[in-house]
Amino acid sequence: TINNAHNKTPIIQLAKHELKPILKLKEAKKVEFLKTLYIFLKNNGNLQQTMFDLSLSMSGLVYRIQKLEDLLNKNLRNSKDSFELMFCIEALEILGEVEIE
C-alpha cells in the first residue's frame, strides 16, 4: 500500500522531481504557484473558475499559468501533463510534504 514507508520514497522523489522548479522558489512564491497550479488543474483548466477561486484578475492568472508552464516545461492544457502534475501535488500533500490551502 501507499502507506508502506518503502513505497513512499519513489513517489515523493518523482513528485519532487516533477515539481522541483516550483519547490525551489522562495516560500511565498512556492505557495502561490503550487496553489495556483492545484486550483487550475482541479478546475480542469477553467480560467474563469480559477480566477474566481483565487480572487485574481484574468491577466494575473494568465501570467501565472504562463509562468508555471515555462517553469515546469509542461503544457497545462495537455491531459497527460495535467494528470501527472495533479498526481504529484496530491501525493506530496497526502504524504505531508506540502500543504495546499
Secondary structure, DSSP 8 states (H G I E B T S, - for coil): -TTSHHHHHHHHHHHHHHHHHHHTS-HHHHHHHHHHHHHHHHTTT-HHHHHHHHT--HHHHHHHHHHHHHHHT--TTSHHHHHHHHHHHHHHHHTTS----
